[in-house]
């Protein structure tokens, strides 16, 4: 039988494309340039060769000490380094505390500790790339002063790292790109994609958020900071997504954390629209301060109360120490001139807790 070789070649090429795109192992890193000028079948074969080479490269970066050190140096060169002593001391303190908290629930972190630096970007962001290599934008410290809130953001990024999301994201975003650009130079595109964590999905974002809550509750940070940081972002940017559509909305992230705080308190403490309730009754409406909105502050109060219930401090009487309301050994709220008095709040808490 006479075979139409042109149609047959095209069908084989399409089949090869389908197999490569469907591959569950399409983890990609920096490729060599494929030869230009071939037909579709040749391009696909070139893409397949690049695919194998790139998988080796990503495994080298993500899985070896030498590879991640080389990649870390490349990240510093790409983004620049902020050597501000105070900011670096703050970052080291937070990363040290978070690493210890993560180790208590996921000891695998000890096998590949995080490397991190502050870059010069003035926008609010941080990211974890391959090899547990992390970078925090200078703009993070401009928007956020609280260690507790910064820890939430970094805990989220470390959640990505603990679950291997950067490599999975590279696979997701770069697999089709190998085929699309098999006849061109993809090095720049792939490097940018890996550094910027393209391919991270919304389920990955939710998983990292939930892991951050787990990490924070195994640390000395206020768990209410998980919701408070997103209220701060809402106060600054509104509900607009300042990254991309693969990220949940700012409000959805805040509300997810508020629900977690409620559950963490044993279903005793809520915060909504700036009002903190205990057992369904109003406890307080914290006033805004010069650095924090009333709503943001309410989540810190909720976090303190949730921790008190979680640790059994609610069995003790609410008392006053200076201007601070205490529940057992747990500080709940330090009152400002615009708040109700600490005595009033302590008496109310004793009546409703």
PAZAPA-4460 file (N, C-alpha, C; in steps of 0.05 Angstrom, whole numbers, plus 32768, in hexadecimal, padded with zeros to 4 digits):
% residues 353
    n_x    n_y    n_z   ca_x   ca_y   ca_z    c_x    c_y    c_z   seq   type   mol
   8011   7FE8   8000   8000   8000   8000   8012   8019   8000     1      X     A
   800A   802C   7FEF   801A   8044   7FED   8013   8056   8005     2      X     A
   8026   8060   8014   8022   8070   802B   8028   808D   8025     3      X     A
   8016   809F   802F   801B   80BC   802C   802F   80C4   8041     4      X     A
   8049   80C5   803A   805E   80CA   804E   805B   80E5   805C     5      X     A
   8051   80F9   804D   804E   8113   805A   803A   8112   8070     6      X     A
   8022   8106   806C   800E   8105   8081   8017   80F3   8098     7      X     A
   8025   80DD   8091   802F   80CB   80A6   8043   80DA   80B9     8      X     A
   8055   80E9   80AD   8069   80F8   80BD   805B   810C   80CF     9      X     A
   8047   8119   80C4   8039   812D   80D4   802A   8120   80EB    10      X     A
   801E   8109   80E6   800F   80FB   80FC   8023   80F2   8112    11      X     A
   803A   80E8   810A   804E   80DF   811E   8057   80F7   812E    12      X     A
   805B   810E   8120   8063   8126   812E   804F   812E   8143    13      X     A
   8035   812E   813B   8020   8136   814E   801F   8122   8165    14      X     A
   8022   8109   8160   8022   80F5   8175   8039   80FA   8189    15      X     A
   8051   8100   817D   8068   8106   818F   8062   811E   81A0    16      X     A
   8055   8132   8194   804F   814A   81A4   803C   8143   81BB    17      X     A
   8028   8133   81B5   8015   812C   81CA   8023   811C   81E1    18      X     A
   8035   810A   81DA   8043   80FB   81EE   8054   810D   81FF    19      X     A
   8063   811F   81F3   8075   8131   8202   8065   8143   8214    20      X     A
   804F   814E   8209   803F   8161   821A   8031   8153   8230    21      X     A
   802B   8139   822D   801D   812B   8242   802F   811E   8256    22      X     A
   8049   8120   8251   805D   8112   8263   805B   811D   827F    23      X     A
   8059   810B   8293   8058   8114   82AF   8073   811C   82BB    24      X     A
   8088   811A   82AB   80A2   8120   82B5   80B0   8137   82A7    25      X     A
   80A0   8148   829B   80AB   815D   828A   80B6   8174   829A    26      X     A
   80CA   816F   82AB   80D6   8184   82BB   80ED   8190   82AA    27      X     A
   80EC   81AA   82A6   80FD   81B7   8293   8110   81CB   829F    28      X     A
   8129   81CC   8296   813A   81E3   829E   8148   81ED   8285    29      X     A
   815E   81FB   8287   816A   8209   8270   8173   81F6   825A    30      X     A
   8169   81FA   8241   816F   81E7   822B   8186   81F0   8219    31      X     A
   818F   81DF   8208   81A0   81E6   81F2   818E   81ED   81DB    32      X     A
   8198   81FD   81C8   8188   8205   81B1   8185   81EF   819D    33      X     A
   816C   81E9   8195   8168   81D5   8181   816F   81E0   8165    34      X     A
   8175   81CF   8153   817B   81D8   8138   8162   81E3   812A    35      X     A
   8165   81FA   811D   814F   8206   810F   814C   81FA   80F3    36      X     A
   8134   81FE   80E8   8131   81F8   80CC   8125   81DC   80C6    37      X     A
   8121   81CC   80DB   8115   81B1   80D6   80F7   81B3   80D3    38      X     A
   80EB   819D   80CB   80CE   819C   80CA   80C2   8198   80E5    39      X     A
   80A8   8195   80E8   809B   8192   8102   80A6   8179   8110    40      X     A
   80A9   8163   8102   80B3   814B   810E   80CF   8150   811A    41      X     A
   80E0   815D   810A   80FB   8162   8114   80FB   8174   812C    42      X     A
   80E9   8188   812C   80E8   819A   8143   80DF   818B   815C    43      X     A
   80CC   8179   8159   80C3   816A   8170   80D8   8157   817B    44      X     A
   80E8   814B   8169   80FE   813A   8172   8112   814C   8181    45      X     A
   8118   8164   8176   812A   8176   8183   811F   817D   819F    46      X     A
   8105   8183   81A0   80F8   8189   81BA   80FB   8172   81CD    47      X     A
   80F8   8159   81C3   80FA   8143   81D5   8116   8140   81E0    48      X     A
   812A   8145   81D0   8146   8144   81D9   814B   815A   81EE    49      X     A
   8141   8172   81E8   8144   8187   81FB   8136   8180   8216    50      X     A
   811F   8174   8213   810F   816C   822B   8120   815B   823D    51      X     A
   812E   8147   8232   813F   8135   8242   8156   8145   824F    52      X     A
   8162   8156   823F   8179   8166   8249   8170   8179   8260    53      X     A
   8158   8185   825C   814F   8198   826F   8146   818B   8289    54      X     A
   813B   8173   8287   8133   8164   829F   814C   815F   82B0    55      X     A
   8162   8158   82A3   817B   8153   82B2   8184   816D   82C0    56      X     A
   8181   8183   82B1   818A   819D   82BC   817A   81A5   82D5    57      X     A
   815F   81A2   82D3   814F   81A9   82E9   8154   8197   8301    58      X     A
   8159   817E   82FD   815F   816B   8313   817A   8173   8320    59      X     A
   818C   817D   830F   81A6   8185   8319   81A3   819E   832C    60      X     A
   8193   81B1   8322   818F   81CA   8332   817F   81C4   834B    61      X     A
   816A   81B4   8349   8158   81B0   835F   8162   819B   8373    62      X     A
   8174   8189   836A   817B   8172   837B   8197   8170   8383    63      X     A
   81A9   8182   837B   81C5   8180   8383   81CE   819A   8390    64      X     A
   81E0   8198   83A3   81EA   81B0   83B1   81F9   81C2   839D    65      X     A
   8209   81B7   838C   8217   81C7   8379   8204   81D6   8366    66      X     A
   81F0   81C7   835D   81DD   81D3   834A   81CE   81EA   8356    67      X     A
   81C4   81E6   836F   81B4   81FC   837B   81C6   8214   8382    68      X     A
   81DF   820F   8389   81F1   8225   838E   81F7   8236   8375    69      X     A
   81FA   8228   835F   81FE   8236   8346   81E6   8246   833E    70      X     A
   81CF   823A   8343   81B5   8248   833C   81B1   8260   834E    71      X     A
   81B8   825D   8368   81B5   8272   837B   81C7   828A   8373    72      X     A
   81DF   8285   836A   81F1   829A   8361   81E5   82A8   8348    73      X     A
   81D8   8298   8336   81CC   82A3   831F   81B4   82B5   8326    74      X     A
   81A5   82AC   833A   818E   82BD   8343   8198   82D8   834E    75      X     A
   81AD   82D7   835E   81B7   82F0   8369   81C0   8303   8353    76      X     A
   81CD   82F8   833F   81D6   8308   8328   81BF   8313   8319    77      X     A
   81AA   8303   8316   8192   830B   8307   8183   8322   8315    78      X     A
   8180   8321   832F   816F   8333   833E   817D   8348   834E    79      X     A
   8197   8344   8353   81A5   8357   8364   81A1   8351   8381    80      X     A
   81B3   835A   8392   81B1   8353   83AF   81B0   836D   83BF    81      X     A
   819D   836E   83D2   819B   8384   83E5   81AA   837B   83FE    82      X     A
   81C0   8389   8404   81D1   8382   841B   81CA   8391   8435    83      X     A
   81B3   839E   8436   81AB   83AD   844E   81AD   839B   8466    84      X     A
   81BE   83A3   847A   81C4   8391   8491   81AB   838B   84A1    85      X     A
   819B   839F   84A7   8183   839B   84B8   816F   8389   84AB    86      X     A
   816A   838D   8491   8157   837C   8483   8160   835F   8482    87      X     A
   817A   835B   847D   8185   8340   847B   8184   8332   8497    88      X     A
   8188   8341   84AC   8186   8336   84C7   8169   832D   84CC    89      X     A
   8156   833E   84C4   813A   8337   84C7   8133   831E   84B7    90      X     A
   813C   831D   849E   8136   8305   848E   8142   82EC   8499    91      X     A
   815B   82EE   84A3   8168   82D6   84AE   815A   82CD   84C7    92      X     A
   8151   82DF   84D8   8142   82D8   84F0   8128   82C9   84E9    93      X     A
   811A   82D4   84D6   8100   82C8   84CE   8104   82AC   84C1    94      X     A
   8118   82AA   84AF   811D   8291   84A2   8127   827C   84B6    95      X     A
   8136   8284   84C9   8140   8271   84DE   8128   8266   84EE    96      X     A
   8116   8278   84F6   80FF   8270   8506   80EC   825E   84F5    97      X     A
   80E8   8265   84DC   80D6   8256   84CB   80E2   823A   84C5    98      X     A
   80FC   8239   84C0   8109   821F   84BA   8106   820C   84D1    99      X     A
   8108   8216   84EA   8104   8206   8502   80E7   81FC   8504   100      X     A
   80D4   820E   84FE   80B8   8206   84FF   80B2   81F1   84EA   101      X     A
   80BC   81F5   84D2   80B7   81E1   84BD   80C4   81C6   84C4   102      X     A
   80DC   81C7   84CF   80E9   81AE   84D6   80D9   819E   84EA   103      X     A
   80C9   81AB   84FB   80B9   819C   850F   80A2   818D   8502   104      X     A
   809B   8194   84EA   8085   8186   84DC   808E   8178   84C2   105      X     A
   80A5   8181   84B8   80B0   8176   849F   80CE   8176   84A0   106      X     A
   80DA   8161   84AC   80F8   8160   84B0   8108   8160   8496   107      X     A
   80FB   815C   847F   810A   815B   8466   8118   8176   8460   108      X     A
   810F   818B   846D   811B   81A5   8469   8139   81A4   8471   109      X     A
   813F   8193   8484   815B   8192   848E   816E   8187   8479   110      X     A
   8163   8178   8465   8174   816D   8450   817B   8182   843B   111      X     A
   816A   8197   8439   816E   81AC   8425   8165   81C6   8430   112      X     A
   8176   81D2   8442   816E   81EC   844E   816C   8201   8438   113      X     A
   815C   8216   843E   8157   822B   842B   816F   823E   8429   114      X     A
   8174   8247   8411   8187   825D   840C   8176   8275   8404   115      X     A
   817D   828D   840D   816C   82A4   8409   817C   82BE   8408   116      X     A
   8171   82D1   83FA   817D   82EC   83F9   8167   8300   83F4   117      X     A
   816D   831A   83F9   815A   832F   83F3   8163   833B   83D8   118      X     A
   8150   833C   83C5   8156   8349   83AC   814D   8366   83AC   119      X     A
   8153   8374   8396   814E   8391   8395   8133   839A   838B   120      X     A
   8122   8386   8384   8108   838D   8379   80F7   839B   838F   121      X     A
   80EA   83B1   8388   80DB   83C1   839C   80BE   83B9   839E   122      X     A
   80B5   83A5   8390   809A   839C   8392   8097   8388   83A8   123      X     A
   807E   8383   83B1   8078   8370   83C7   8078   8354   83BC   124      X     A
   808D   8344   83C2   808D   8329   83B9   80A5   831A   83C5   125      X     A
   80A4   8300   83C4   80BA   82EE   83CA   80B5   82D5   83BA   126      X     A
   80CA   82C5   83B5   80C6   82AD   83A6   80DA   8297   83AD   127      X     A
   80D1   827E   83AA   80E3   8267   83AD   80E6   825A   8392   128      X     A
   80FF   8255   838B   8105   8249   8371   8110   822D   8376   129      X     A
   811C   8222   8361   8127   8207   8363   813D   8206   8378   130      X     A
   8140   81EE   8384   8156   81EA   8397   8153   81F7   83B2   131      X     A
   813A   81FF   83B8   8134   820E   83D1   8144   8228   83D1   132      X     A
   8147   8234   83BA   8153   824E   83B8   813D   8263   83B9   133      X     A
   813F   8276   83CC   812A   8289   83D0   8134   82A6   83CE   134      X     A
   8122   82B8   83C6   8129   82D4   83C6   8111   82E5   83CF   135      X     A
   8117   82FA   83DE   8102   830B   83E9   8107   8327   83DE   136      X     A
   80F2   8333   83D3   80F4   834E   83C8   80F8   8363   83DE   137      X     A
   8108   8377   83D8   810B   838D   83EB   80EF   8399   83F1   138      X     A
   80DD   8399   83DE   80C3   83A4   83E1   80B2   8396   83F7   139      X     A
   80B9   837D   83FE   80AC   836F   8413   80AE   837F   842D   140      X     A
   80C6   8389   8432   80CC   8397   844B   80C1   83B3   844B   141      X     A
   80BA   83BD   8434   80AE   83D8   8432   8091   83D6   843A   142      X     A
   8083   83C1   8430   8066   83BE   8436   8062   83B2   8452   143      X     A
   8073   83A1   845B   806F   8391   8473   8086   8395   8487   144      X     A
   807F   839E   849F   8094   83A1   84B3   8094   838A   84C7   145      X     A
   807C   837D   84CB   8079   8368   84DF   8087   834E   84D7   146      X     A
   8098   8344   84E9   80A4   832A   84E5   808F   8314   84E1   147      X     A
   8079   8316   84F0   8064   8302   84EE   8058   8300   84D2   148      X     A
   8053   8317   84C6   8047   8317   84AC   805A   830F   8496   149      X     A
   8073   8318   8499   8088   8310   8485   808B   82F1   8487   150      X     A
   808A   82E6   849F   808D   82C9   84A3   8077   82BA   8494   151      X     A
   805F   82C5   8493   8049   82B8   8484   8050   82B6   8467   152      X     A
   805A   82CB   845B   8061   82CC   843F   8077   82B8   8439   153      X     A
   808C   82B9   844A   80A3   82A7   8446   809B   828A   844B   154      X     A
   8089   8285   845E   8080   826A   8463   8071   825F   844B   155      X     A
   8062   8271   843E   8054   8269   8425   8069   8260   8410   156      X     A
   807E   8270   840C   8092   826A   83F8   80A1   8250   8400   157      X     A
   80A6   824C   8419   80B3   8233   8422   80A1   821B   841E   158      X     A
   8087   8220   8420   8073   820B   841A   8076   8202   83FD   159      X     A
   8079   8215   83EB   807E   820E   83CF   8097   81FD   83CD   160      X     A
   80AC   8205   83DB   80C5   81F6   83DA   80C3   81DA   83E5   161      X     A
   80B5   81D7   83FC   80B3   81BD   8409   80A3   81A9   83F7   162      X     A
   8091   81B3   83E7   8081   81A1   83D6   808C   81A0   83B9   163      X     A
   80A3   81AC   83B4   80AF   81AA   8399   809F   81B8   8384   164      X     A
   8090   81CD   838B   8080   81DB   8377   8090   81E9   8361   165      X     A
   80A8   81F5   8367   80B7   8201   8352   80BD   81EE   833A   166      X     A
   80C6   81D6   8341   80CC   81C3   832B   80B3   81BA   831D   167      X     A
   809D   81B6   832C   8084   81AE   831F   8079   81C5   830E   168      X     A
   807C   81DE   8317   8073   81F5   8307   8083   81F7   82ED   169      X     A
   809E   81F2   82EF   80AE   81F3   82D7   80A5   81DE   82C3   170      X     A
   809F   81C6   82CD   8095   81B1   82BB   807B   81BA   82AD   171      X     A
   8069   81C6   82BD   804F   81CD   82B2   8051   81E3   829D   172      X     A
   8062   81F7   82A2   8063   820D   828F   8077   820A   8278   173      X     A
   808C   81FA   827D   80A1   81F8   8269   809F   81E0   8256   174      X     A
   8090   81CC   825E   808D   81B5   824C   8083   81BC   8230   175      X     A
   806C   81CB   822E   8063   81D3   8214   8076   81E7   8207   176      X     A
   8085   81F6   8216   8097   820A   820B   80AE   81FD   81FC   177      X     A
   80B7   81E5   8205   80CC   81D7   81F7   80C4   81D0   81DB   178      X     A
   80AB   81C7   81D8   80A1   81C0   81BD   809C   81D9   81AC   179      X     A
   8092   81ED   81B9   808C   8206   81AA   80A5   8214   81A0   180      X     A
   80BB   8210   81AF   80D3   821F   81A8   80EB   820C   81A2   181      X     A
   80E4   81F4   8198   80FA   81E0   8194   810E   81EA   817F   182      X     A
   8106   81FD   816E   8119   8206   815A   8125   8221   8162   183      X     A
   8122   822A   817B   812D   8243   8184   813C   8241   819E   184      X     A
   8147   8257   81A7   8156   8257   81C0   8143   825D   81D7   185      X     A
   8140   824A   81E9   812D   824D   81FF   813A   8254   8219   186      X     A
   8154   8257   821A   8162   825B   8233   8157   8272   8243   187      X     A
   8153   8289   8236   8149   82A1   8244   812D   829C   824F   188      X     A
   811C   8291   823F   8100   828C   8248   80FF   8279   825F   189      X     A
   810E   8264   825F   810D   8250   8274   8119   825B   828E   190      X     A
   812F   8269   828B   813B   8275   82A3   8127   8288   82B1   191      X     A
   811A   8298   82A1   8107   82AB   82AC   80EF   829D   82B9   192      X     A
   80E6   8287   82AB   80CF   8278   82B6   80D6   826C   82D0   193      X     A
   80EE   8260   82D3   80F5   8253   82EC   80F9   8268   8302   194      X     A
   8106   827D   82FC   810B   8292   8311   80F1   829E   831A   195      X     A
   80DE   82A1   8308   80C4   82AE   8310   80AE   829A   8316   196      X     A
   80B6   8281   8318   80A3   826C   8321   8089   826B   8310   197      X     A
   808D   826D   82F6   8076   8269   82E4   806C   824C   82E6   198      X     A
   8052   8248   82E3   8047   822D   82E4   803D   8225   82FF   199      X     A
   8040   8236   8314   8035   8230   832E   8017   8233   832C   200      X     A
   8008   821E   8334   7FEB   821E   8330   7FDD   8228   8349   201      X     A
   7FC3   822E   8346   7FB3   8238   835D   7FB2   8223   8373   202      X     A
   7FAF   8209   836D   7FB0   81F5   8383   7FCB   81F5   8391   203      X     A
   7FE1   81FA   8383   7FFB   81FC   8390   7FFC   8214   83A3   204      X     A
   7FF0   822A   839A   7FEF   8242   83AB   7FDF   823D   83C4   205      X     A
   7FC8   822F   83C2   7FB9   8229   83DA   7FC8   8216   83EC   206      X     A
   7FD6   8203   83E0   7FE5   81F0   83F1   7FFB   81FF   8400   207      X     A
   8008   8212   83F3   801E   8221   8400   8012   8233   8416   208      X     A
   7FFB   823F   8411   7FEE   824F   8426   7FE7   823E   843E   209      X     A
   7FDC   8227   843A   7FD4   8216   8450   7FED   820B   8460   210      X     A
   8002   8206   8451   801B   81FE   845E   8026   8214   846F   211      X     A
   8024   822D   8465   802E   8244   8474   8020   8246   848F   212      X     A
   8006   8241   848F   7FF7   8242   84A9   8002   822D   84BC   213      X     A
   8007   8215   84B1   8011   81FF   84C2   802C   8207   84CE   214      X     A
   803D   8213   84BD   8058   821B   84C6   8056   8231   84DB   215      X     A
   8045   8245   84D6   8043   825B   84E9   8039   8251   8504   216      X     A
   8026   823E   8504   801B   8235   851E   802F   8222   852C   217      X     A
   8045   821B   8520   805A   820C   852D   8072   821F   8534   218      X     A
   806D   8239   8533   8081   824D   853A   8076   825F   8550   219      X     A
   8086   8273   8557   807D   8286   856B   806F   829F   855E   220      X     A
   806B   829E   8544   805D   82B4   8537   803F   82B3   853C   221      X     A
   8033   82CB   853C   8016   82CD   8540   8008   82C1   8528   222      X     A
   7FF8   82AC   852C   7FEA   829F   8515   7FD7   82B2   8507   223      X     A
   7FCE   82C7   8515   7FBC   82DA   8508   7FC9   82E9   84F2   224      X     A
   7FE4   82E9   84F1   7FF3   82F7   84DB   7FEC   82EA   84C0   225      X     A
   7FE3   82D1   84C0   7FDC   82C4   84A6   7FC6   82D3   8498   226      X     A
   7FB1   82DB   84A7   7F9C   82EB   849B   7FA3   8309   8499   227      X     A
   7FB2   8312   84AD   7FB9   832F   84AF   7FC9   8338   8497   228      X     A
   7FDC   8328   848D   7FED   8330   8477   7FDC   8335   845E   229      X     A
   7FC8   8324   845A   7FB7   8328   8442   7FA4   833F   8445   230      X     A
   7F9C   8345   845E   7F8D   835E   8462   7F9E   8376   845C   231      X     A
   7FB8   8375   8463   7FCA   838B   845D   7FCD   838E   843F   232      X     A
   7FCF   8377   8430   7FD1   8379   8413   7FB7   8384   8408   233      X     A
   7FA0   837C   8413   7F86   8387   8409   7F85   83A5   840F   234      X     A
   7F8E   83AE   8426   7F8E   83CA   842D   7F9F   83DA   8419   235      X     A
   7FB5   83CE   840F   7FC7   83DC   83FD   7FBE   83DA   83E0   236      X     A
   7FB6   83C2   83D8   7FB1   83BD   83BB   7F94   83B6   83B4   237      X     A
   7F83   83B3   83C8   7F68   83AA   83C3   7F68   838C   83BE   238      X     A
   7F54   8381   83B1   7F52   8365   83AD   7F5F   835C   8392   239      X     A
   7F6A   8370   8384   7F76   8369   836A   7F8D   8355   836E   240      X     A
   7F90   8343   835C   7FA6   8330   835D   7FBF   833D   8353   241      X     A
   7FD3   8341   8364   7FEB   8350   835C   8000   833E   834F   242      X     A
   7FF9   8324   834C   800C   8312   833F   8000   8308   8325   243      X     A
   7FF2   82F2   8325   7FE5   82E7   830D   7FCD   82D7   8314   244      X     A
   7FBF   82CD   8300   7FA5   82C0   8305   7FA8   82A5   8313   245      X     A
   7FC1   829A   8315   7FC4   8281   8323   7FC5   8285   8341   246      X     A
   7FC5   829E   834B   7FC4   82A3   8367   7FA7   82A8   8370   247      X     A
   7F9F   829F   8388   7F84   82A5   8392   7F82   82C3   8397   248      X     A
   7F6A   82CD   839A   7F66   82E9   83A0   7F70   82F0   83BC   249      X     A
   7F76   8309   83C1   7F80   8311   83DB   7F6B   830B   83F1   250      X     A
   7F52   8311   83EA   7F3C   830C   83FD   7F38   82EF   8403   251      X     A
   7F3A   82DE   83EF   7F36   82C1   83F2   7F4C   82B6   8405   252      X     A
   7F64   82C1   8402   7F7A   82B7   8412   7F77   82C0   842F   253      X     A
   7F6F   82D9   8433   7F6A   82E2   844E   7F54   82D2   845C   254      X     A
   7F3E   82CE   844D   7F27   82C0   8459   7F2D   82A2   845E   255      X     A
   7F3E   8296   844E   7F47   827B   8453   7F56   8279   846D   256      X     A
   7F67   828C   8472   7F76   828D   848B   7F64   8293   84A3   257      X     A
   7F50   82A4   849F   7F3E   82AA   84B6   7F2F   8291   84BE   258      X     A
   7F27   8281   84AB   7F19   8268   84B1   7F2C   8255   84BF   259      X     A
   7F45   8254   84B7   7F58   8243   84C5   7F5C   824D   84E2   260      X     A
   7F5D   8267   84E6   7F60   8271   8501   7F48   826A   8512   261      X     A
   7F31   826B   8507   7F18   8264   8515   7F1A   8246   851E   262      X     A
   7F22   8235   850C   7F25   8219   8512   7F3B   8214   8526   263      X     A
   7F51   8223   8524   7F68   8221   8536   7F5F   8228   8553   264      X     A
   7F4C   823B   8555   7F43   8243   856F   7F2F   8230   857B   265      X     A
   7F29   821A   856D   7F15   8207   8577   7EF9   8212   8571   266      X     A
   7EF6   8222   855C   7EDD   822E   8554   7ED2   8242   8569   267      X     A
   7EE4   8251   8575   7EDC   8265   8589   7EDF   8282   857F   268      X     A
   7EF3   8287   856D   7EFA   82A3   8568   7EF8   82A9   854A   269      X     A
   7EE9   82BF   8543   7EE6   82C8   8528   7EF1   82E5   8526   270      X     A
   7EF8   82ED   850E   7EFD   8309   8508   7EF1   8310   84ED   271      X     A
   7EE0   8325   84ED   7ED3   832C   84D4   7ECE   834A   84D4   272      X     A
   7ED6   8357   84BE   7ED2   8374   84BB   7EDC   8384   84D3   273      X     A
   7EF2   837B   84DE   7EFF   838A   84F4   7EF5   8384   850F   274      X     A
   7EE1   8372   8512   7ED6   836B   852C   7EDE   834E   8533   275      X     A
   7EE8   834B   854C   7EF0   8331   8556   7EDA   8327   8568   276      X     A
   7ED1   830F   8563   7EBC   8303   8574   7EC7   82E9   8581   277      X     A
   7EBD   82E5   8599   7EC4   82CD   85A8   7EAA   82BF   85B0   278      X     A
   7EA7   82A6   85A7   7E8E   8297   85AB   7E76   82A6   85A2   279      X     A
   7E79   82B3   858B   7E63   82C1   857E   7E5C   82DC   8589   280      X     A
   7E6B   82E5   859D   7E66   82FF   85AA   7E7E   8312   85A5   281      X     A
   7E77   832B   85A2   7E8C   833F   859B   7EA0   8342   85B3   282      X     A
   7EB9   833F   85AC   7ECE   8344   85C0   7ED9   8360   85BC   283      X     A
   7EE2   8367   85A4   7EED   8382   85A0   7EEE   8389   8582   284      X     A
   7EF0   83A3   857E   7EF5   83AE   8563   7F0E   83BF   8565   285      X     A
   7F25   83B2   8560   7F3F   83C0   8563   7F40   83D9   8551   286      X     A
   7F4B   83EF   855C   7F4E   8407   854D   7F65   8405   853A   287      X     A
   7F64   8415   8525   7F7B   8417   8513   7F92   8425   8521   288      X     A
   7FAB   841E   8518   7FC2   842C   8522   7FCF   843B   850B   289      X     A
   7FE5   8448   850F   7FF3   8456   84FA   7FFE   8444   84E5   290      X     A
   8002   842A   84EC   800F   8417   84DA   7FFE   8400   84D2   291      X     A
   7FE5   83FE   84DD   7FD5   83E7   84D9   7FB7   83EE   84D9   292      X     A
   7FA8   83E4   84C5   7F8B   83E9   84C5   7F7D   83DA   84DB   293      X     A
   7F65   83E2   84E2   7F56   83D4   84F6   7F51   83B7   84EF   294      X     A
   7F4B   83B2   84D6   7F46   8396   84CE   7F5F   8385   84D0   295      X     A
   7F76   8390   84C7   7F8E   8380   84C9   7F94   837A   84E7   296      X     A
   7F91   838D   84F8   7F96   838A   8514   7F84   8375   8521   297      X     A
   7F6B   8374   8517   7F58   8361   8522   7F61   8344   851F   298      X     A
   7F6F   833F   8509   7F78   8323   8504   7F8F   831C   8517   299      X     A
   7F9F   832F   851F   7FB4   8329   8533   7FA7   8323   854E   300      X     A
   7F91   8331   8555   7F83   832B   856D   7F76   830F   856B   301      X     A
   7F6A   8309   8554   7F5F   82EE   8550   7F75   82D9   8553   302      X     A
   7F8C   82DE   8548   7FA2   82CA   854A   7FAB   82C6   8567   303      X     A
   7FAD   82DB   8576   7FB4   82D8   8593   7F9F   82C8   85A2   304      X     A
   7F86   82CE   859D   7F70   82BF   85AB   7F70   82A2   85A2   305      X     A
   7F74   829D   8588   7F74   8282   857E   7F8A   8272   858B   306      X     A
   7FA2   827E   858E   7FB8   8271   859B   7FB2   826B   85B8   307      X     A
   7FA4   827E   85C5   7F9D   827A   85E1   7F8A   8262   85E4   308      X     A
   7F76   8260   85D3   7F64   8249   85D4   7F72   822F   85CD   309      X     A
   7F84   8230   85B9   7F92   8218   85B1   7FA4   820E   85C7   310      X     A
   7FB0   8220   85D7   7FC3   8218   85EC   7FB6   8216   8607   311      X     A
   7F9B   8219   8608   7F8D   8215   8622   7F8F   822D   8634   312      X     A
   7F99   8244   862A   7F9B   825C   863B   7F7F   8268   8641   313      X     A
   7F6B   8261   8631   7F50   826B   8635   7F44   8262   8650   314      X     A
   7F50   824E   865C   7F46   8244   8676   7F4E   8257   868C   315      X     A
   7F61   8269   8687   7F69   827C   869A   7F58   8296   8697   316      X     A
   7F59   82A7   86AB   7F4B   82C0   86AA   7F59   82D4   8698   317      X     A
   7F4A   82E5   868B   7F56   82FC   867D   7F5F   8311   8691   318      X     A
   7F77   831B   868E   7F82   832F   86A0   7F8D   8346   8690   319      X     A
   7F98   835A   869F   7FA4   8371   8692   7FC0   8374   869C   320      X     A
   7FD3   8378   868A   7FEF   837E   8690   7FF6   8398   8682   321      X     A
   7FF7   83AE   8691   7FFB   83C8   8684   7FE3   83CE   8673   322      X     A
   7FE7   83D1   8659   7FD1   83D6   8646   7FCB   83BD   8635   323      X     A
   7FD5   83A6   863D   7FD2   838D   862E   7FBE   837B   863B   324      X     A
   7FAB   8371   862C   7F98   835D   8635   7FA6   8342   8633   325      X     A
   7FA6   8332   8648   7FB2   8318   8649   7F9C   8303   864D   326      X     A
   7FA0   82EC   8641   7F90   82D4   8647   7FA3   82BE   864F   327      X     A
   7FA4   82BA   866A   7FBA   82A9   8674   7FD4   82B6   866E   328      X     A
   7FE6   82A7   8661   8001   82B2   865A   8001   82BE   863E   329      X     A
   7FEA   82BD   8630   7FE9   82C6   8614   7FE0   82E3   8612   330      X     A
   7FF2   82F5   8607   7FE9   8310   8602   7FD3   8310   85EC   331      X     A
   7FBE   831F   85EF   7FA9   8320   85DC   7FA9   833A   85CC   332      X     A
   7FAB   8351   85DA   7FA9   836B   85CD   7FB6   8380   85DF   333      X     A
   7FC8   838F   85D3   7FD3   83A6   85E1   7FC3   83BF   85D8   334      X     A
   7FB5   83CB   85EA   7FA2   83E1   85E3   7FB0   83FB   85DD   335      X     A
   7FA7   8409   85C9   7FB0   8424   85C3   7F9C   8438   85CF   336      X     A
   7FA1   8451   85CC   7F90   8466   85D6   7F74   8465   85C9   337      X     A
   7F72   845A   85B1   7F59   8459   85A3   7F49   843F   85A7   338      X     A
   7F54   842D   85B6   7F46   8414   85BD   7F36   8418   85D7   339      X     A
   7F24   8405   85DC   7F18   8404   85F6   7F2F   83FD   860A   340      X     A
   7F2A   8402   8624   7F3F   83FD   8638   7F44   83DF   863A   341      X     A
   7F5C   83D9   8643   7F64   83BD   8647   7F52   83B0   865C   342      X     A
   7F4B   83C0   8671   7F39   83B5   8686   7F1E   83AD   867B   343      X     A
   7F13   83BF   866A   7EF8   83BA   865F   7EF9   83A0   864E   344      X     A
   7F0E   839E   863D   7F10   8387   862B   7F15   836D   863B   345      X     A
   7F25   836E   8650   7F2A   8356   8660   7F10   834D   866E   346      X     A
   7F01   8360   8679   7EE8   8358   8686   7ED4   834C   8672   347      X     A
   7ED3   8357   865A   7EC1   834D   8645   7ECA   8330   863D   348      X     A
   7EE4   832D   8639   7EEE   8312   8631   7EE7   82FD   8646   349      X     A
   7EE9   8304   865F   7EE3   82F1   8674   7EC5   82E9   8674   350      X     A
   7EB4   82FB   866A   7E98   82F5   8669   7E90   82E3   8651   351      X     A
   7EA0   82E4   863C   7E97   82D6   8623   7EA9   82BE   861C   352      X     A
   7EC0   82BB   8629   7ED2   82A7   861F   7ECA   828B   8627   353      X     A
***
